Amino acid sequence: MVTQSQIDSAESLKDAGNDAAKRGEWTEASEYEDDKALRGALYRNRALARLKQDDYEGTESDATKALEYDGADVKALYRRALAREHLDNVAAAFKDAKEALRLSPKDKSISDLLQRLVVANNEKVKKATSMDNKVKDMSSLAFEGSAKDAEQKKQAFNNLLVLARETEAGAARIWNVGKGVPILLSVAENNNEPLEISIAAVRILDETLKNHGRALFFLSMHDSDGLRSARRVCRLMCARDSKEYVDAAGLILQRIFNALVKMDRTKDIKPDPEVAEANKLWIIRVILELESMLTDKTVSAIVREMVIDILLKNLMHMDGGIPRGWSWKFTEDSGLLALLDVSSQIPEQCDYPVTHETRQHVAICLQRLDEDMVFDSKRLIYKEKVDHFFNGLMARASDDPEGHKVRIKLACFLITMLQGPVDVGINLVTNDQVTALMLQMAASSNLLMQSVAAELIVMTVVKHERATSILKVGIPILRKLYESEDENVKVRALMGLCKCAAAGGDDASRATMKEGAPQKLAQTCKKFLLDYEKYSIDVRRFACEGLSYLSLDADVKEWIVSDSLLLRALFCLAQSAGALCVFTLATIYVNLANAYEKPQVDEELVKLAQASMSDSVRRRIIKERAVPKIEEFWFMTDHEQLRAAAAELLLNLLFLDEFFKDTVRKGTDKLKLWVLYAAEANERLARSASAAFAILTEDVDANRRIFDELKSWPDVFKEIAMHEDPEAQRRGLMGIANIMESDEKLCAEIVASEIFRVLVAIEKLGAKNEARKGATEQAVRALAAAEKFGLIKPTDRELYERTNQVSTIPEE
């Protein structure tokens, strides 16, 4: 890189900055920006780069800054005019082009641009005139009572919706500097208006709010008190009790979030942390209002589900939501507890309106929230909140009428946790108190308690071992529940038996029931599914779920495929049950067709990893803010190939000083994650992570952090040192040797642990294995470091081996 001392004149400094700008090396180019005389040229060059990347807003911004240094910069004027042309700001573009042509009258490209803008401006004037007339005519029919009948009024609203959707000019005319909002809201919230018209009014409003400036104005315009104004916007969903209306109103809240952080999922525009910080107060107000709506008795079930979905889409940074930290605040305050309270509700016993689908919405939201707790400290807070809620219910789950209600709440909460953050849920249910309580509920005379207990038993069977224990303890209970006269209890017990029967998968040696039992259970499920006149959708969907577990069995598969009546019954259920049965039915069809998804490597990620061997490419990856997205793949636990590819890419980025420093700095768990991944069984991931471990341990401060923050380091280091893959083992031992060489205290801790024995064993026995030769060399290096610090001394046998260069280990 060229330094300031190598620049002989201002002209050569300018050229160096221009060359860096042309190569897209903005980090290097910015080093020359301190010279104020050259800043205009730098901004002008970056404006060109952004123009080529179709970043027209960025081009306009940089060209404007360039013109602040030199108002007669023709290139900056021309580039800003081009950017404004693409942004449909024709009048401003025309002004820039006209000034550029005055300064450079012979430039044909500027002349051509000016001619285009003249034509575009004329067309825009015609359209504006036409648009004004159209909006005026339709508004008269829609709002001023000029319509002959309801049908004409409805058509006028639909026409306004089309005008707002098709062009920004149409949306601006309808918005009319905010004057159109009260009219649209009065129609949307008027229960005397036909539902179709209210929905159209909300959709028109939604189209006008695609503009971020208008969306922010809409959020604040309803009251001088910001909290009341935010409440007015959030509660717009509550005006009509219709799913279609609530969906339309929910889109408005999405526009609000988009504007508050300057993001757009549909265009893959990431949130801007600076914009979010500037709008922090409004974000807090909106989230607080949504949080209060979660447990508000006046809020309908449909609106409650929409609120959960809005939080799900926007709160989770790792899932493309607003900048990092907001989900943590939501968890630390009362937001998580509100979600947990909703998770304990069912339609048969609820403190506020919910449906059977509400549980699925909450489960997914809780799971995503758990995944967004990327640091140990945040995961601990999440766990503490869940434990607090769980312990509160357990303490009140007495054997009396009020306690029975609490037991039902507890069971519903556990079912939701087992459908969402499964690991957290399993930790809660795997204790004797819960098992005893679950079996007591199943044995009670209360039908609701029986049905909920049966469903909880089903959800706890998530592993073969768990199914075996449930079979031993709960099979008599399940059979008793199946004999119940209440169809809701009976079918849930049937589903529990089906899940237990299928817990062994397609491995005959792990079968949990006698041969032929799955076929008998499948035939029982069929009886429920065929009699659609007798049994409700809810009963049939549980029978369908039971059948989905059994469809793993080869004999059951053949039987289902050959039964046309059963297939038709499943199809009819899909039409009527909707979202409640989508996954279950999909599972059956996937099992029948053996159409299992095979994990595939993301080729683009692989190419990016290969390309990142160059420093310039590495810097470009960081500049384009690709690292957070790559890290999302790196955190994945359900797709090994993607996680390994992301690890390879991040490993390459470690060779860049700034990324290395960001990884080892305090306040991030990236360093710890590299160490943990080095012990993973997946060969590809372990090789990348152990290589990163070897690189990172060259920094003594990073080594001290590992020992301070990773309390389980002895176990992790042991797994790294004994890894099955020779190359992963060699790289991991290189990292351990680096640590021992870097600091006497750390070296002493390793020698005092069991890892010392492992290192000695590798040194003695590894030489016999050619594939482990590299690992042996690193173990020798590690022990040499301990010897150098005086922590160990060679034995007489060791001295003899060194002197004579022979091994005293007997040949096999």
URDAWO-V584789 format. One record per pair of residues at least 12 apart in sequence whose ideal C-beta (glycine too) atoms are under 7 Angstrom apart, sorted by the first residue. I is the first residue (numbers start at 0). GAP is how many residues later the second one is. Records with the same first field share a line. If there is no record, write none. Layout:
I = GAP / GAP
This chain:
0 = 27
1 = 14
9 = 25 / 27
12 = 19 / 22 / 25
13 = 24 / 27
15 = 16
16 = 12 / 15 / 21 / 24 / 25
17 = 23 / 27
20 = 21 / 24 / 25 / 28
23 = 25 / 596
24 = 591
25 = 20 / 597
26 = 592
28 = 13
38 = 30
39 = 26 / 29 / 30 / 33
42 = 19 / 22 / 23
43 = 19 / 22 / 29 / 31 / 32
45 = 16
46 = 12 / 15 / 16 / 19 / 29 / 32
47 = 31
49 = 12
50 = 28 / 31 / 32
55 = 27 / 30 / 31
58 = 20 / 24
59 = 20 / 23 / 24 / 27
62 = 13 / 16 / 17 / 20
63 = 16
71 = 31
73 = 26 / 29 / 30
76 = 19 / 22 / 23
77 = 22 / 32
79 = 16
80 = 12 / 15 / 16 / 19 / 32
81 = 31
83 = 12
84 = 32
87 = 80
89 = 27 / 30 / 31 / 34
90 = 30
92 = 24
93 = 23 / 27
96 = 13 / 16 / 17 / 20
97 = 16
100 = 13
126 = 42
127 = 41
130 = 38 / 39 / 42
131 = 41
133 = 29
134 = 28 / 35 / 38 / 39
137 = 18 / 21 / 22
140 = 12 / 15
141 = 14 / 15 / 18
142 = 40
149 = 44
152 = 44
153 = 42 / 43
156 = 40 / 43 / 44
157 = 42
159 = 14 / 44
160 = 39 / 42 / 43 / 46
163 = 40 / 43 / 44
164 = 42
170 = 36 / 37 / 39 / 40
173 = 30 / 34
174 = 33 / 39
177 = 39 / 43
180 = 24 / 37 / 40
183 = 17 / 20 / 21
186 = 14
187 = 13 / 14 / 51
188 = 50
194 = 45 / 47 / 50
197 = 42 / 47
198 = 45 / 46 / 49
201 = 43 / 46 / 47 / 50
202 = 45
204 = 47
205 = 42 / 45 / 46 / 49
208 = 43 / 46
209 = 45
211 = 46 / 47 / 50
214 = 40 / 41 / 44
215 = 43
217 = 15
218 = 14 / 37 / 63
225 = 55 / 56 / 59
226 = 58
229 = 52 / 55 / 56 / 59
230 = 58
232 = 23
233 = 19 / 52 / 55 / 56 / 59
235 = 13 / 16
236 = 12 / 13 / 66 / 69
237 = 61 / 65
240 = 59 / 61
242 = 59
245 = 56 / 57 / 60
249 = 56 / 60
252 = 57
253 = 56 / 59
255 = 30
256 = 57 / 65
259 = 16 / 19 / 22 / 23
260 = 14 / 15 / 61 / 62
261 = 13
264 = 55
269 = 355
270 = 51 / 52
272 = 50
275 = 46 / 47
282 = 39 / 43
286 = 43
289 = 17 / 20 / 21
290 = 43 / 44 / 47
292 = 14
293 = 13 / 44 / 45 / 48
294 = 43 / 46 / 47 / 57
295 = 56
296 = 55
298 = 53
299 = 53
300 = 52 / 53 / 54 / 57
303 = 49 / 50 / 54
304 = 52 / 53 / 56
307 = 53 / 54 / 57
308 = 52
310 = 54
311 = 52 / 53 / 56
314 = 12 / 15
315 = 52 / 53 / 56
316 = 55
317 = 53 / 54 / 56 / 314 / 317
318 = 49
326 = 42 / 45
327 = 50
330 = 38 / 42 / 50 / 51 / 54
331 = 49
335 = 33 / 46 / 49
336 = 48 / 52
338 = 23 / 26 / 27
339 = 46 / 49 / 73
341 = 12 / 16 / 20
342 = 16 / 19 / 23 / 69 / 70 / 73
343 = 65 / 68 / 69
344 = 67
345 = 66
347 = 100
348 = 56 / 59 / 99
355 = 182 / 224
356 = 222 / 223
358 = 57 / 60
361 = 54
362 = 53 / 56 / 57
363 = 56
365 = 51 / 54 / 55
366 = 53 / 54
369 = 12 / 51 / 54
373 = 261 / 295
374 = 294
375 = 293
382 = 41
385 = 38
389 = 38
392 = 13 / 16 / 17 / 20
393 = 16 / 39
396 = 13 / 40
403 = 42 / 45
406 = 30 / 34 / 42
407 = 40 / 41 / 44
410 = 30 / 41 / 42 / 45
411 = 40
413 = 14 / 15 / 42
414 = 40 / 41 / 44
417 = 41 / 42 / 44
418 = 40
421 = 40
425 = 36
428 = 31
434 = 38
437 = 15 / 18 / 19
438 = 34 / 35 / 38
440 = 12
441 = 12 / 15 / 35 / 39
442 = 34
446 = 39 / 42
449 = 31 / 34 / 39
450 = 37 / 38 / 41
453 = 27 / 35 / 38 / 39 / 42
454 = 37
456 = 13 / 17 / 21 / 39
457 = 34 / 37 / 38 / 41
460 = 38 / 39 / 42
463 = 39 / 40 / 46
466 = 33 / 36 / 45
467 = 44
469 = 30
470 = 29 / 41
477 = 15 / 18 / 19
480 = 12
481 = 12 / 15
486 = 48 / 52
487 = 51
490 = 37 / 48 / 51 / 52
491 = 50
493 = 30 / 31 / 49 / 52
494 = 47 / 50 / 51
496 = 24
497 = 23 / 27 / 48 / 51 / 52
498 = 50
499 = 12
500 = 12 / 16 / 17 / 20 / 49
501 = 16 / 47 / 48 / 50 / 51
504 = 47
505 = 46
517 = 32 / 35 / 38
518 = 36 / 37 / 40
520 = 25 / 29
521 = 25 / 28 / 34 / 37
524 = 18 / 21 / 22
525 = 40
527 = 12 / 15
528 = 14 / 15 / 37 / 40 / 41 / 44
529 = 35 / 39
531 = 40
536 = 39 / 40
539 = 33
540 = 32 / 36 / 39 / 40 / 43
543 = 26 / 29 / 37 / 40 / 41
544 = 39
546 = 41
547 = 36 / 39 / 40
550 = 37 / 40 / 41
551 = 39
556 = 34 / 35
559 = 32
560 = 31
569 = 15 / 18
598 = 40 / 41 / 42
600 = 40 / 44
601 = 40 / 43
604 = 28 / 37 / 40 / 41 / 44
605 = 39
607 = 41
608 = 36 / 39 / 40 / 43
611 = 37 / 40 / 41
612 = 39
614 = 41
617 = 34 / 35 / 38
618 = 37
620 = 32
621 = 37
629 = 16 / 19 / 20
632 = 13
633 = 12 / 13 / 16
639 = 42 / 45
642 = 42
643 = 38 / 40 / 41 / 44
646 = 30 / 38 / 41 / 42
647 = 40
650 = 37 / 40 / 41
653 = 38 / 41
662 = 33
663 = 32 / 35 / 37 / 38
665 = 39
670 = 25 / 31 / 34 / 35
671 = 37 / 38
673 = 15 / 18 / 19 / 22
674 = 18 / 31 / 35 / 41
675 = 40
676 = 12
677 = 12 / 15 / 42 / 54
678 = 37 / 40 / 41
682 = 42 / 45
685 = 37 / 39 / 42
686 = 38 / 40 / 41 / 44
689 = 30 / 38 / 41 / 42 / 45
690 = 40
692 = 38 / 39 / 42
693 = 37 / 40 / 41 / 44
696 = 38 / 41 / 42
697 = 40
699 = 42 / 43
702 = 36 / 39 / 40 / 43
703 = 39 / 42
706 = 39 / 42
713 = 39 / 40 / 41
716 = 19 / 38
717 = 36 / 37 / 40
719 = 12
720 = 12 / 15 / 34 / 37 / 38 / 41
721 = 36
725 = 45 / 46 / 49
728 = 46
729 = 44 / 45 / 48
732 = 42 / 45 / 46 / 49
733 = 44
735 = 46
736 = 41 / 44 / 45 / 48
739 = 42 / 45 / 46
740 = 44
743 = 45
746 = 38 / 39 / 42 / 44
747 = 43
750 = 35 / 40 / 41
758 = 20 / 23 / 24
761 = 13 / 14 / 17
762 = 13 / 16 / 17 / 20
763 = 45
764 = 44
765 = 13
766 = 40
